[in-house]
Amino acid sequence: MVFANSRYDLSTPVFDDWVERTMGTLVQFRREVHANPELSFREVATTERLMNRLREAGMNPVACEGTGCYVDIGSGPFAVALRADIDALPIVEQTDLPYASTVPGVMHACGHDIHQTVMLGVALALHELNEKTPLGRSVRILFQPAEEQLPGGAVQMIAQGLLKDIPRAFALHCDPKVDLGQIGTRIGAITSASDTIKIHLSGHGGHTSRPHLTEDLIYAMSQIAVQVPAVLTRRTDVRSGVLVAWGQVSAGVAPNAIPAEGYLAGTMRCLDVEVWRQAGNLLDEVIEQVAVPFGVTARVEHIRGVPPVVNTDLETTMLENAARAELGEDSIVLVEQSMGGEDFAWMLQEVPGSMFRLGTRAPGDPTYDLHQGDYAPSEQAIGIGVRVMAATALRAVRFELAKAAKAANPIRDEAR
């Protein structure tokens, strides 16, 4: 790697050689992570593994409150923060890989094992670079817990002050629908707002032969499940893409007994942040209106989740230019706004930044989906992610150095 402060030639690949000689170590690390997944806010061993590896390389990682950690590389004012999530999901793995999960019912089914490995690689590469030629600015790398648990571990990291004095932030997410060697980008919203809805229904219960003498709780649940999403589509702007979908339904123990209690849970997603804010109160109102005619009591737990991730123009251009230099002109594809939620959105409420989609679909592989037990991303995506993220960090450093130079010499700069 050839690097020299603001004089770096970032128009050509910087990290290809480093990735080539380090890839085996990174893949081995990823497989250890994949085999030992930990759920949100329980990432104790995951955090320790990351911190040990960073210490071995001569860095000084700092543990966050609870789980997660961060490490600063370089010196001087911050140029950028890079974030990776580290938690797994309560999903049974079905890949039959030799390094499949050893934890029953828990799996890295959303690529967070890839994310943290990529960011470990970025930390190692930038640290090695900084040891040879000081960067001239600081880069903060965040290993964040609990992305999968709304409102997300990003909230805790912000509360701990980890974005203080950070001018911008970047993140990545695996995408099984984007080909290996490519990244998906988008200026503006790239994810959607997402809330969790939990509805606890109660009545008196009774015999199925006499529903008129009690509250027919099962029928009431069915109407809530069907009517609430339908009503919301008529009470909100259709262009905002409000979507309510149910993932849990439970009630009853016998075919001839109307139960006294039931439970319904799902998510509400929305493309537009303003409609998301309005739809929250509307959702609670509609649930109550649908439940009342059936005589059941509905207790709603509406857990406000995350707003959309909104990529800023400057930062998205910065990472796209980094990808072009590292991977080539054909490496960037425009992706649609996802209906999925992502708590990196909270960080971008604090600072400008951008998230990109890391292609994990190798030639000939099936198109998997996230949160499925058979999701098996190509490990070659690790190297791609390291190159793009590390090169993006260098562009952020160069940008901040140039801005400082201009501020120090405004007359000279204007005369150029």
Backbone torsions as a table, in degrees:
resi	resn	phi	psi	omega
1	MET	NA	135.1	178.2
2	VAL	-114.2	123.3	-174.2
3	PHE	-149.3	141.6	178.4
4	ALA	-156.5	80.2	179.2
5	ASN	45.4	-133.8	-175.4
6	SER	-72.7	-4.2	-178.6
7	ARG	-93.1	7.7	178.6
8	TYR	-58.6	140.9	171.6
9	ASP	-90.8	98.0	-177.4
10	LEU	-94.9	10.0	179.1
11	SER	-84.9	-8.4	178.6
12	THR	-125.2	163.1	-179.0
13	PRO	-57.5	135.2	179.4
14	VAL	-107.4	-34.2	-169.0
15	PHE	-111.0	8.3	-176.8
16	ASP	-64.3	-44.2	180.0
17	ASP	-65.8	-41.4	-179.2
18	TRP	-62.1	-45.4	179.7
19	VAL	-62.7	-41.1	-178.3
20	GLU	-60.4	-41.3	-177.7
21	ARG	-84.7	-11.1	-176.7
22	THR	-110.8	-8.4	-171.5
23	MET	-57.5	-42.0	-178.9
24	GLY	-59.2	-41.5	179.0
25	THR	-66.2	-40.6	179.9
26	LEU	-66.8	-40.8	178.4
27	VAL	-63.1	-42.2	178.3
28	GLN	-61.4	-41.8	177.9
29	PHE	-62.6	-45.2	-179.4
30	ARG	-60.2	-40.2	-178.8
31	ARG	-67.0	-35.0	176.1
32	GLU	-66.4	-41.0	176.9
33	VAL	-63.1	-45.4	-177.0
34	HIS	-62.7	-37.4	-178.0
35	ALA	-74.2	-16.0	-175.2
36	ASN	-130.0	62.3	-176.5
37	PRO	-73.6	151.8	177.1
38	GLU	-134.9	141.0	-177.1
39	LEU	-74.5	171.5	-176.6
40	SER	-55.4	133.4	-179.4
41	PHE	64.3	10.8	174.7
42	ARG	-119.0	17.6	-171.8
43	GLU	-81.4	52.3	-175.4
44	VAL	-69.8	-54.9	179.9
45	ALA	-66.7	-34.9	177.9
46	THR	-60.8	-46.0	178.7
47	THR	-63.3	-45.4	-178.8
48	GLU	-62.8	-39.2	179.1
49	ARG	-61.6	-45.6	178.7
50	LEU	-62.7	-46.4	-177.5
51	MET	-64.7	-39.4	178.2
52	ASN	-61.8	-43.1	-178.4
53	ARG	-67.5	-38.1	177.8
54	LEU	-66.5	-40.3	177.7
55	ARG	-64.4	-41.5	179.6
56	GLU	-58.1	-30.6	-179.7
57	ALA	-85.7	-0.9	177.7
58	GLY	95.7	11.3	178.5
59	MET	-95.7	169.9	-177.5
60	ASN	-122.5	77.3	179.8
61	PRO	-68.2	154.5	-179.6
62	VAL	-120.9	129.6	178.2
63	ALA	-75.4	138.9	175.0
64	CYS	-84.5	169.4	174.6
65	GLU	-64.3	126.9	-177.2
66	GLY	84.4	-102.7	178.7
67	THR	-130.1	171.5	-175.7
68	GLY	89.7	164.6	-179.0
69	CYS	-158.3	174.0	174.5
70	TYR	-147.5	162.5	177.6
71	VAL	-144.0	139.8	177.2
72	ASP	-106.0	136.6	-178.7
73	ILE	-124.4	137.8	-178.9
74	GLY	93.7	-162.3	-179.8
75	SER	-151.0	165.0	-179.1
76	GLY	87.0	-171.6	-179.5
77	PRO	-58.9	155.1	179.9
78	PHE	-73.0	144.1	173.4
79	ALA	-105.0	-29.1	-171.3
80	VAL	-170.7	155.7	167.0
81	ALA	-119.4	139.4	176.8
82	LEU	-118.4	132.3	-173.2
83	ARG	-122.5	137.1	172.2
84	ALA	-129.0	139.6	174.8
85	ASP	-91.4	154.7	-168.8
86	ILE	-130.4	0.5	-174.5
87	ASP	-91.3	161.1	-179.8
88	ALA	-109.9	-174.6	-174.2
89	LEU	-122.0	153.9	175.2
90	PRO	-80.2	69.9	-176.2
91	ILE	-130.9	140.5	177.6
92	VAL	-80.5	124.6	-179.0
93	GLU	-73.8	139.5	-178.9
94	GLN	-130.5	27.4	-174.6
95	THR	-88.0	-25.2	-174.7
96	ASP	61.5	22.8	176.3
97	LEU	-72.1	150.3	179.0
98	PRO	-64.2	-19.6	178.2
99	TYR	-111.5	29.2	179.5
100	ALA	-61.9	163.9	-178.3
101	SER	-54.6	134.8	174.9
102	THR	-98.7	2.1	-179.3
103	VAL	-104.5	114.1	-176.9
104	PRO	-56.9	128.6	175.2
105	GLY	75.2	10.0	179.3
106	VAL	-130.2	135.9	-175.8
107	MET	-151.8	147.6	167.7
108	HIS	-82.6	84.9	-176.4
109	ALA	-104.0	7.8	179.9
110	CYS	-124.9	8.8	175.0
111	GLY	84.9	9.4	-178.1
112	HIS	-68.8	-21.1	172.6
113	ASP	-67.3	-38.3	175.3
114	ILE	-67.3	-45.2	-176.9
115	HIS	-57.6	-50.2	-176.8
116	GLN	-69.2	-30.6	176.5
117	THR	-68.9	-42.3	175.4
118	VAL	-56.3	-48.9	-175.0
119	MET	-71.8	-29.8	171.1
120	LEU	-61.8	-44.9	177.9
121	GLY	-59.7	-41.2	178.2
122	VAL	-61.7	-44.1	179.1
123	ALA	-60.9	-45.5	-179.8
124	LEU	-63.2	-43.3	-178.4
125	ALA	-66.3	-46.0	-179.1
126	LEU	-68.0	-36.5	177.6
127	HIS	-63.4	-45.4	178.5
128	GLU	-61.0	-41.2	178.6
129	LEU	-62.8	-46.6	-177.5
130	ASN	-65.1	-31.8	178.2
131	GLU	-66.3	-32.3	-179.1
132	LYS	-83.5	-47.3	179.8
133	THR	-140.6	112.9	-176.9
134	PRO	-52.1	137.4	-178.4
135	LEU	-64.8	-36.1	-177.5
136	GLY	93.1	-9.5	175.4
137	ARG	-147.2	167.5	-179.4
138	SER	-101.3	144.3	175.3
139	VAL	-120.7	126.4	177.7
140	ARG	-103.7	129.8	177.9
141	ILE	-114.0	123.3	-174.8
142	LEU	-106.9	125.5	173.1
143	PHE	-106.7	98.4	-166.1
144	GLN	-95.4	133.0	175.3
145	PRO	-81.7	164.4	160.1
146	ALA	57.7	42.7	172.4
147	GLU	-66.5	-30.1	-174.1
148	GLU	-80.3	-5.4	-177.7
149	GLN	-114.5	107.0	-177.7
150	LEU	-62.0	144.0	2.4
151	PRO	-82.0	7.5	171.6
152	GLY	103.5	150.5	179.7
153	GLY	-67.0	-16.5	177.2
154	ALA	-59.7	-33.3	-179.4
155	VAL	-61.4	-43.2	179.6
156	GLN	-66.7	-38.8	179.3
157	MET	-64.6	-39.4	176.8
158	ILE	-64.5	-43.6	180.0
159	ALA	-62.7	-28.7	178.4
160	GLN	-81.3	2.1	175.5
161	GLY	80.2	20.2	-173.2
162	LEU	-79.3	-6.8	173.6
163	LEU	-105.2	6.0	179.1
164	LYS	-62.8	129.2	178.7
165	ASP	68.0	13.5	176.3
166	ILE	-90.3	123.3	-177.1
167	PRO	-80.6	-21.4	-178.3
168	ARG	-163.7	163.1	-179.8
169	ALA	-142.8	149.0	178.5
170	PHE	-131.8	152.8	174.9
171	ALA	-149.4	169.1	176.6
172	LEU	-137.2	161.6	174.6
173	HIS	-145.6	134.6	176.4
174	CYS	-58.6	143.0	176.7
175	ASP	-136.7	108.6	-178.4
176	PRO	-72.1	-3.7	178.2
177	LYS	-101.0	-2.2	176.7
178	VAL	-107.2	136.0	-175.0
179	ASP	-69.7	148.7	174.7
180	LEU	-56.0	135.5	-178.7
181	GLY	94.2	-4.7	178.2
182	GLN	-121.7	157.0	171.7
183	ILE	-124.4	147.9	177.3
184	GLY	-103.1	130.9	-179.6
185	THR	-131.1	167.9	178.9
186	ARG	-168.1	131.1	172.0
187	ILE	-84.9	133.9	-174.4
188	GLY	98.5	-158.6	-175.7
189	ALA	-69.1	126.2	179.1
190	ILE	-112.3	-15.5	172.1
191	THR	-128.7	-178.6	-178.7
192	SER	-116.6	165.8	171.4
193	ALA	-71.9	149.7	-177.3
194	SER	-147.2	127.8	174.8
195	ASP	-120.6	158.7	171.8
196	THR	-107.4	136.3	179.8
197	ILE	-119.2	127.1	175.1
198	LYS	-126.2	123.2	-177.1
199	ILE	-118.6	120.3	176.9
200	HIS	-104.1	116.0	-177.8
201	LEU	-105.6	143.9	178.5
202	SER	-143.5	147.8	176.3
203	GLY	-150.9	-159.3	-179.5
204	HIS	-96.3	-18.2	-175.1
205	GLY	76.7	170.5	179.3
206	GLY	166.9	-168.6	-177.6
207	HIS	-90.5	141.8	-178.6
208	THR	-67.4	-15.3	177.4
209	SER	-79.4	-13.7	-176.6
210	ARG	-135.3	59.0	-179.3
211	PRO	-64.8	-21.0	-179.0
212	HIS	-71.9	-13.7	-179.7
213	LEU	-96.1	3.8	179.8
214	THR	-148.2	-166.4	175.2
215	GLU	-100.6	120.9	-178.4
216	ASP	-79.3	86.1	-171.2
217	LEU	-64.1	-38.8	-179.8
218	ILE	-63.6	-43.5	179.3
219	TYR	-65.3	-39.8	177.8
220	ALA	-61.3	-41.6	178.0
221	MET	-61.4	-41.7	-178.6
222	SER	-63.8	-37.5	179.8
223	GLN	-70.5	-38.1	175.5
224	ILE	-62.9	-43.5	-178.4
225	ALA	-62.1	-35.8	-176.2
226	VAL	-91.5	-44.7	-171.2
227	GLN	-78.3	-34.8	-177.3
228	VAL	-60.7	-50.1	176.5
229	PRO	-60.7	-38.0	-178.5
230	ALA	-66.3	-44.4	-179.1
231	VAL	-64.4	-41.0	-178.9
232	LEU	-61.0	-34.3	178.9
233	THR	-68.2	-19.3	178.9
234	ARG	-98.3	-8.7	-178.4
235	ARG	-109.7	-1.9	178.6
236	THR	-129.9	159.1	178.3
237	ASP	-62.4	123.1	-176.1
238	VAL	-59.5	-26.6	-179.5
239	ARG	-71.4	-13.7	-179.7
240	SER	-81.3	-11.3	174.2
241	GLY	63.9	39.8	177.6
242	VAL	-66.0	127.7	-178.4
243	LEU	-133.8	121.9	172.2
244	VAL	-111.3	125.1	179.1
245	ALA	-136.7	141.3	-175.2
246	TRP	-99.4	138.3	179.2
247	GLY	-118.2	-15.5	-179.7
248	GLN	-137.9	131.7	173.7
249	VAL	-140.8	127.4	177.8
250	SER	-149.9	136.9	177.0
251	ALA	-174.6	145.9	170.9
252	GLY	81.5	156.1	178.5
253	VAL	-133.7	-10.5	-177.3
254	ALA	-140.4	146.4	-177.5
255	PRO	-69.4	-19.8	-177.4
256	ASN	-110.6	18.7	179.7
257	ALA	-127.5	123.1	173.2
258	ILE	-75.3	121.3	-174.9
259	PRO	-72.4	158.8	178.0
260	ALA	-91.9	-14.4	-178.4
261	GLU	-138.8	149.2	176.5
262	GLY	-151.3	164.1	-175.9
263	TYR	-141.8	134.3	-179.1
264	LEU	-136.7	129.9	-178.5
265	ALA	-142.6	147.7	179.1
266	GLY	-169.5	-158.5	-179.2
267	THR	-130.5	154.2	169.4
268	MET	-118.5	127.1	-179.6
269	ARG	-122.3	153.2	-175.8
270	CYS	-153.9	136.9	-179.2
271	LEU	-75.3	-28.3	-171.4
272	ASP	-110.5	129.6	-174.0
273	VAL	-68.4	-36.3	-178.9
274	GLU	-68.8	-43.1	177.5
275	VAL	-65.9	-35.4	176.5
276	TRP	-57.4	-43.9	-179.7
277	ARG	-64.6	-38.1	-179.9
278	GLN	-74.8	-38.9	-173.2
279	ALA	-68.8	-21.7	179.7
280	GLY	-60.1	-52.9	178.6
281	ASN	-66.0	-37.0	179.6
282	LEU	-63.6	-39.6	179.3
283	LEU	-59.7	-48.3	179.9
284	ASP	-60.5	-39.9	179.8
285	GLU	-64.2	-45.2	-177.3
286	VAL	-66.4	-40.6	178.5
287	ILE	-58.2	-45.0	-179.9
288	GLU	-64.2	-41.8	-178.9
289	GLN	-64.7	-37.6	179.8
290	VAL	-72.3	-35.2	-176.0
291	ALA	-74.8	-34.4	-171.8
292	VAL	-55.7	-47.0	-177.1
293	PRO	-60.4	-21.1	-177.7
294	PHE	-94.1	-1.0	175.3
295	GLY	77.3	3.4	-179.9
296	VAL	-86.8	157.3	175.1
297	THR	-99.1	128.6	179.9
298	ALA	-115.2	118.3	174.2
299	ARG	-104.7	116.9	-173.1
300	VAL	-102.3	127.2	168.4
301	GLU	-104.3	106.2	179.6
302	HIS	-105.9	104.3	-176.7
303	ILE	-94.2	105.9	179.2
304	ARG	-65.7	129.0	-172.5
305	GLY	-100.8	-98.6	-174.1
306	VAL	-135.6	147.3	170.8
307	PRO	-78.3	177.0	175.9
308	PRO	-68.1	150.6	167.7
309	VAL	-77.3	119.7	-178.2
310	VAL	-112.6	108.2	-178.8
311	ASN	-77.2	129.2	178.4
312	THR	-83.0	155.3	-174.2
313	ASP	-62.2	-53.1	-175.8
314	LEU	-60.2	-47.6	-175.8
315	GLU	-70.0	-36.2	177.3
316	THR	-65.6	-41.1	176.3
317	THR	-62.4	-38.8	179.3
318	MET	-59.6	-48.2	-177.8
319	LEU	-74.1	-32.4	176.6
320	GLU	-63.8	-41.7	177.8
321	ASN	-65.2	-36.4	176.5
322	ALA	-63.7	-42.8	179.9
323	ALA	-65.2	-41.6	179.2
324	ARG	-60.9	-43.2	-178.4
325	ALA	-67.3	-37.7	-177.1
326	GLU	-82.0	-37.9	-168.6
327	LEU	-116.5	-19.3	-178.1
328	GLY	113.0	165.6	-175.4
329	GLU	-63.8	-30.0	-175.8
330	ASP	-87.9	10.3	-173.6
331	SER	-83.5	-8.7	-173.8
332	ILE	-111.7	128.9	175.2
333	VAL	-123.7	145.1	176.4
334	LEU	-81.0	126.8	179.7
335	VAL	-109.8	155.6	177.1
336	GLU	-78.3	161.4	173.8
337	GLN	-66.9	125.6	-179.3
338	SER	-80.1	150.0	173.6
339	MET	-82.6	-4.8	178.2
340	GLY	-74.3	155.1	177.0
341	GLY	-101.9	156.2	-174.9
342	GLU	-155.1	124.0	-173.4
343	ASP	-77.3	-3.4	169.8
344	PHE	-58.8	-20.1	176.8
345	ALA	-55.5	-37.2	180.0
346	TRP	-63.5	-36.7	178.4
347	MET	-66.1	-37.4	179.9
348	LEU	-79.3	-3.5	166.4
349	GLN	-78.1	-19.7	-177.8
350	GLU	-97.4	-39.7	-176.5
351	VAL	-139.2	156.6	173.8
352	PRO	-69.7	158.5	179.7
353	GLY	173.8	-168.3	-177.0
354	SER	-158.5	146.8	173.7
355	MET	-119.0	139.1	176.2
356	PHE	-120.7	160.0	177.5
357	ARG	-93.1	124.1	179.7
358	LEU	-93.0	115.7	-179.5
359	GLY	-65.0	130.1	-179.0
360	THR	-124.9	7.8	-177.7
361	ARG	-93.5	108.5	178.5
362	ALA	-78.1	154.2	178.5
363	PRO	-55.0	129.8	179.3
364	GLY	87.5	-11.1	179.2
365	ASP	-78.1	152.3	173.6
366	PRO	-68.6	161.6	175.8
367	THR	-89.2	103.5	179.3
368	TYR	-79.1	178.5	169.4
369	ASP	-130.4	155.6	176.6
370	LEU	-69.6	155.4	178.6
371	HIS	66.4	24.4	173.8
372	GLN	-114.0	146.7	-174.9
373	GLY	-68.0	-13.6	-179.6
374	ASP	-104.6	10.3	-178.3
375	TYR	-66.2	120.1	-178.3
376	ALA	-133.2	83.9	-178.5
377	PRO	-67.2	149.2	175.9
378	SER	-66.5	128.9	-180.0
379	GLU	-69.7	-16.2	176.8
380	GLN	-65.2	-18.3	177.8
381	ALA	-64.7	-23.6	179.7
382	ILE	-58.3	-50.0	-179.6
383	GLY	-62.0	-39.1	177.6
384	ILE	-61.5	-46.0	-179.5
385	GLY	-62.6	-41.8	178.8
386	VAL	-60.6	-46.6	-176.7
387	ARG	-62.5	-45.3	-178.0
388	VAL	-68.4	-45.6	-177.4
389	MET	-67.0	-43.8	-179.5
390	ALA	-65.8	-41.2	178.6
391	ALA	-66.8	-34.7	176.0
392	THR	-64.1	-41.6	177.7
393	ALA	-59.7	-41.7	179.3
394	LEU	-65.0	-36.7	177.3
395	ARG	-67.0	-36.1	176.2
396	ALA	-65.8	-40.4	176.4
397	VAL	-60.9	-48.8	-179.5
398	ARG	-60.5	-40.1	179.4
399	PHE	-60.9	-45.4	-178.7
400	GLU	-68.6	-37.9	177.0
401	LEU	-63.9	-42.3	179.4
402	ALA	-65.5	-38.9	179.3
403	LYS	-65.0	-40.9	178.6
404	ALA	-66.0	-39.9	179.3
405	ALA	-64.7	-39.6	179.0
406	LYS	-66.0	-40.2	179.3
407	ALA	-66.4	-33.3	-178.9
408	ALA	-77.1	-27.6	-176.8
409	ASN	-132.7	62.5	-175.2
410	PRO	-63.9	-37.1	-178.0
411	ILE	-69.3	-45.9	179.4
412	ARG	-61.5	-39.8	-177.9
413	ASP	-65.4	-40.8	-178.6
414	GLU	-68.7	-25.6	-177.6
415	ALA	-80.2	-11.6	-177.3
416	ARG	-70.0	NA	NA
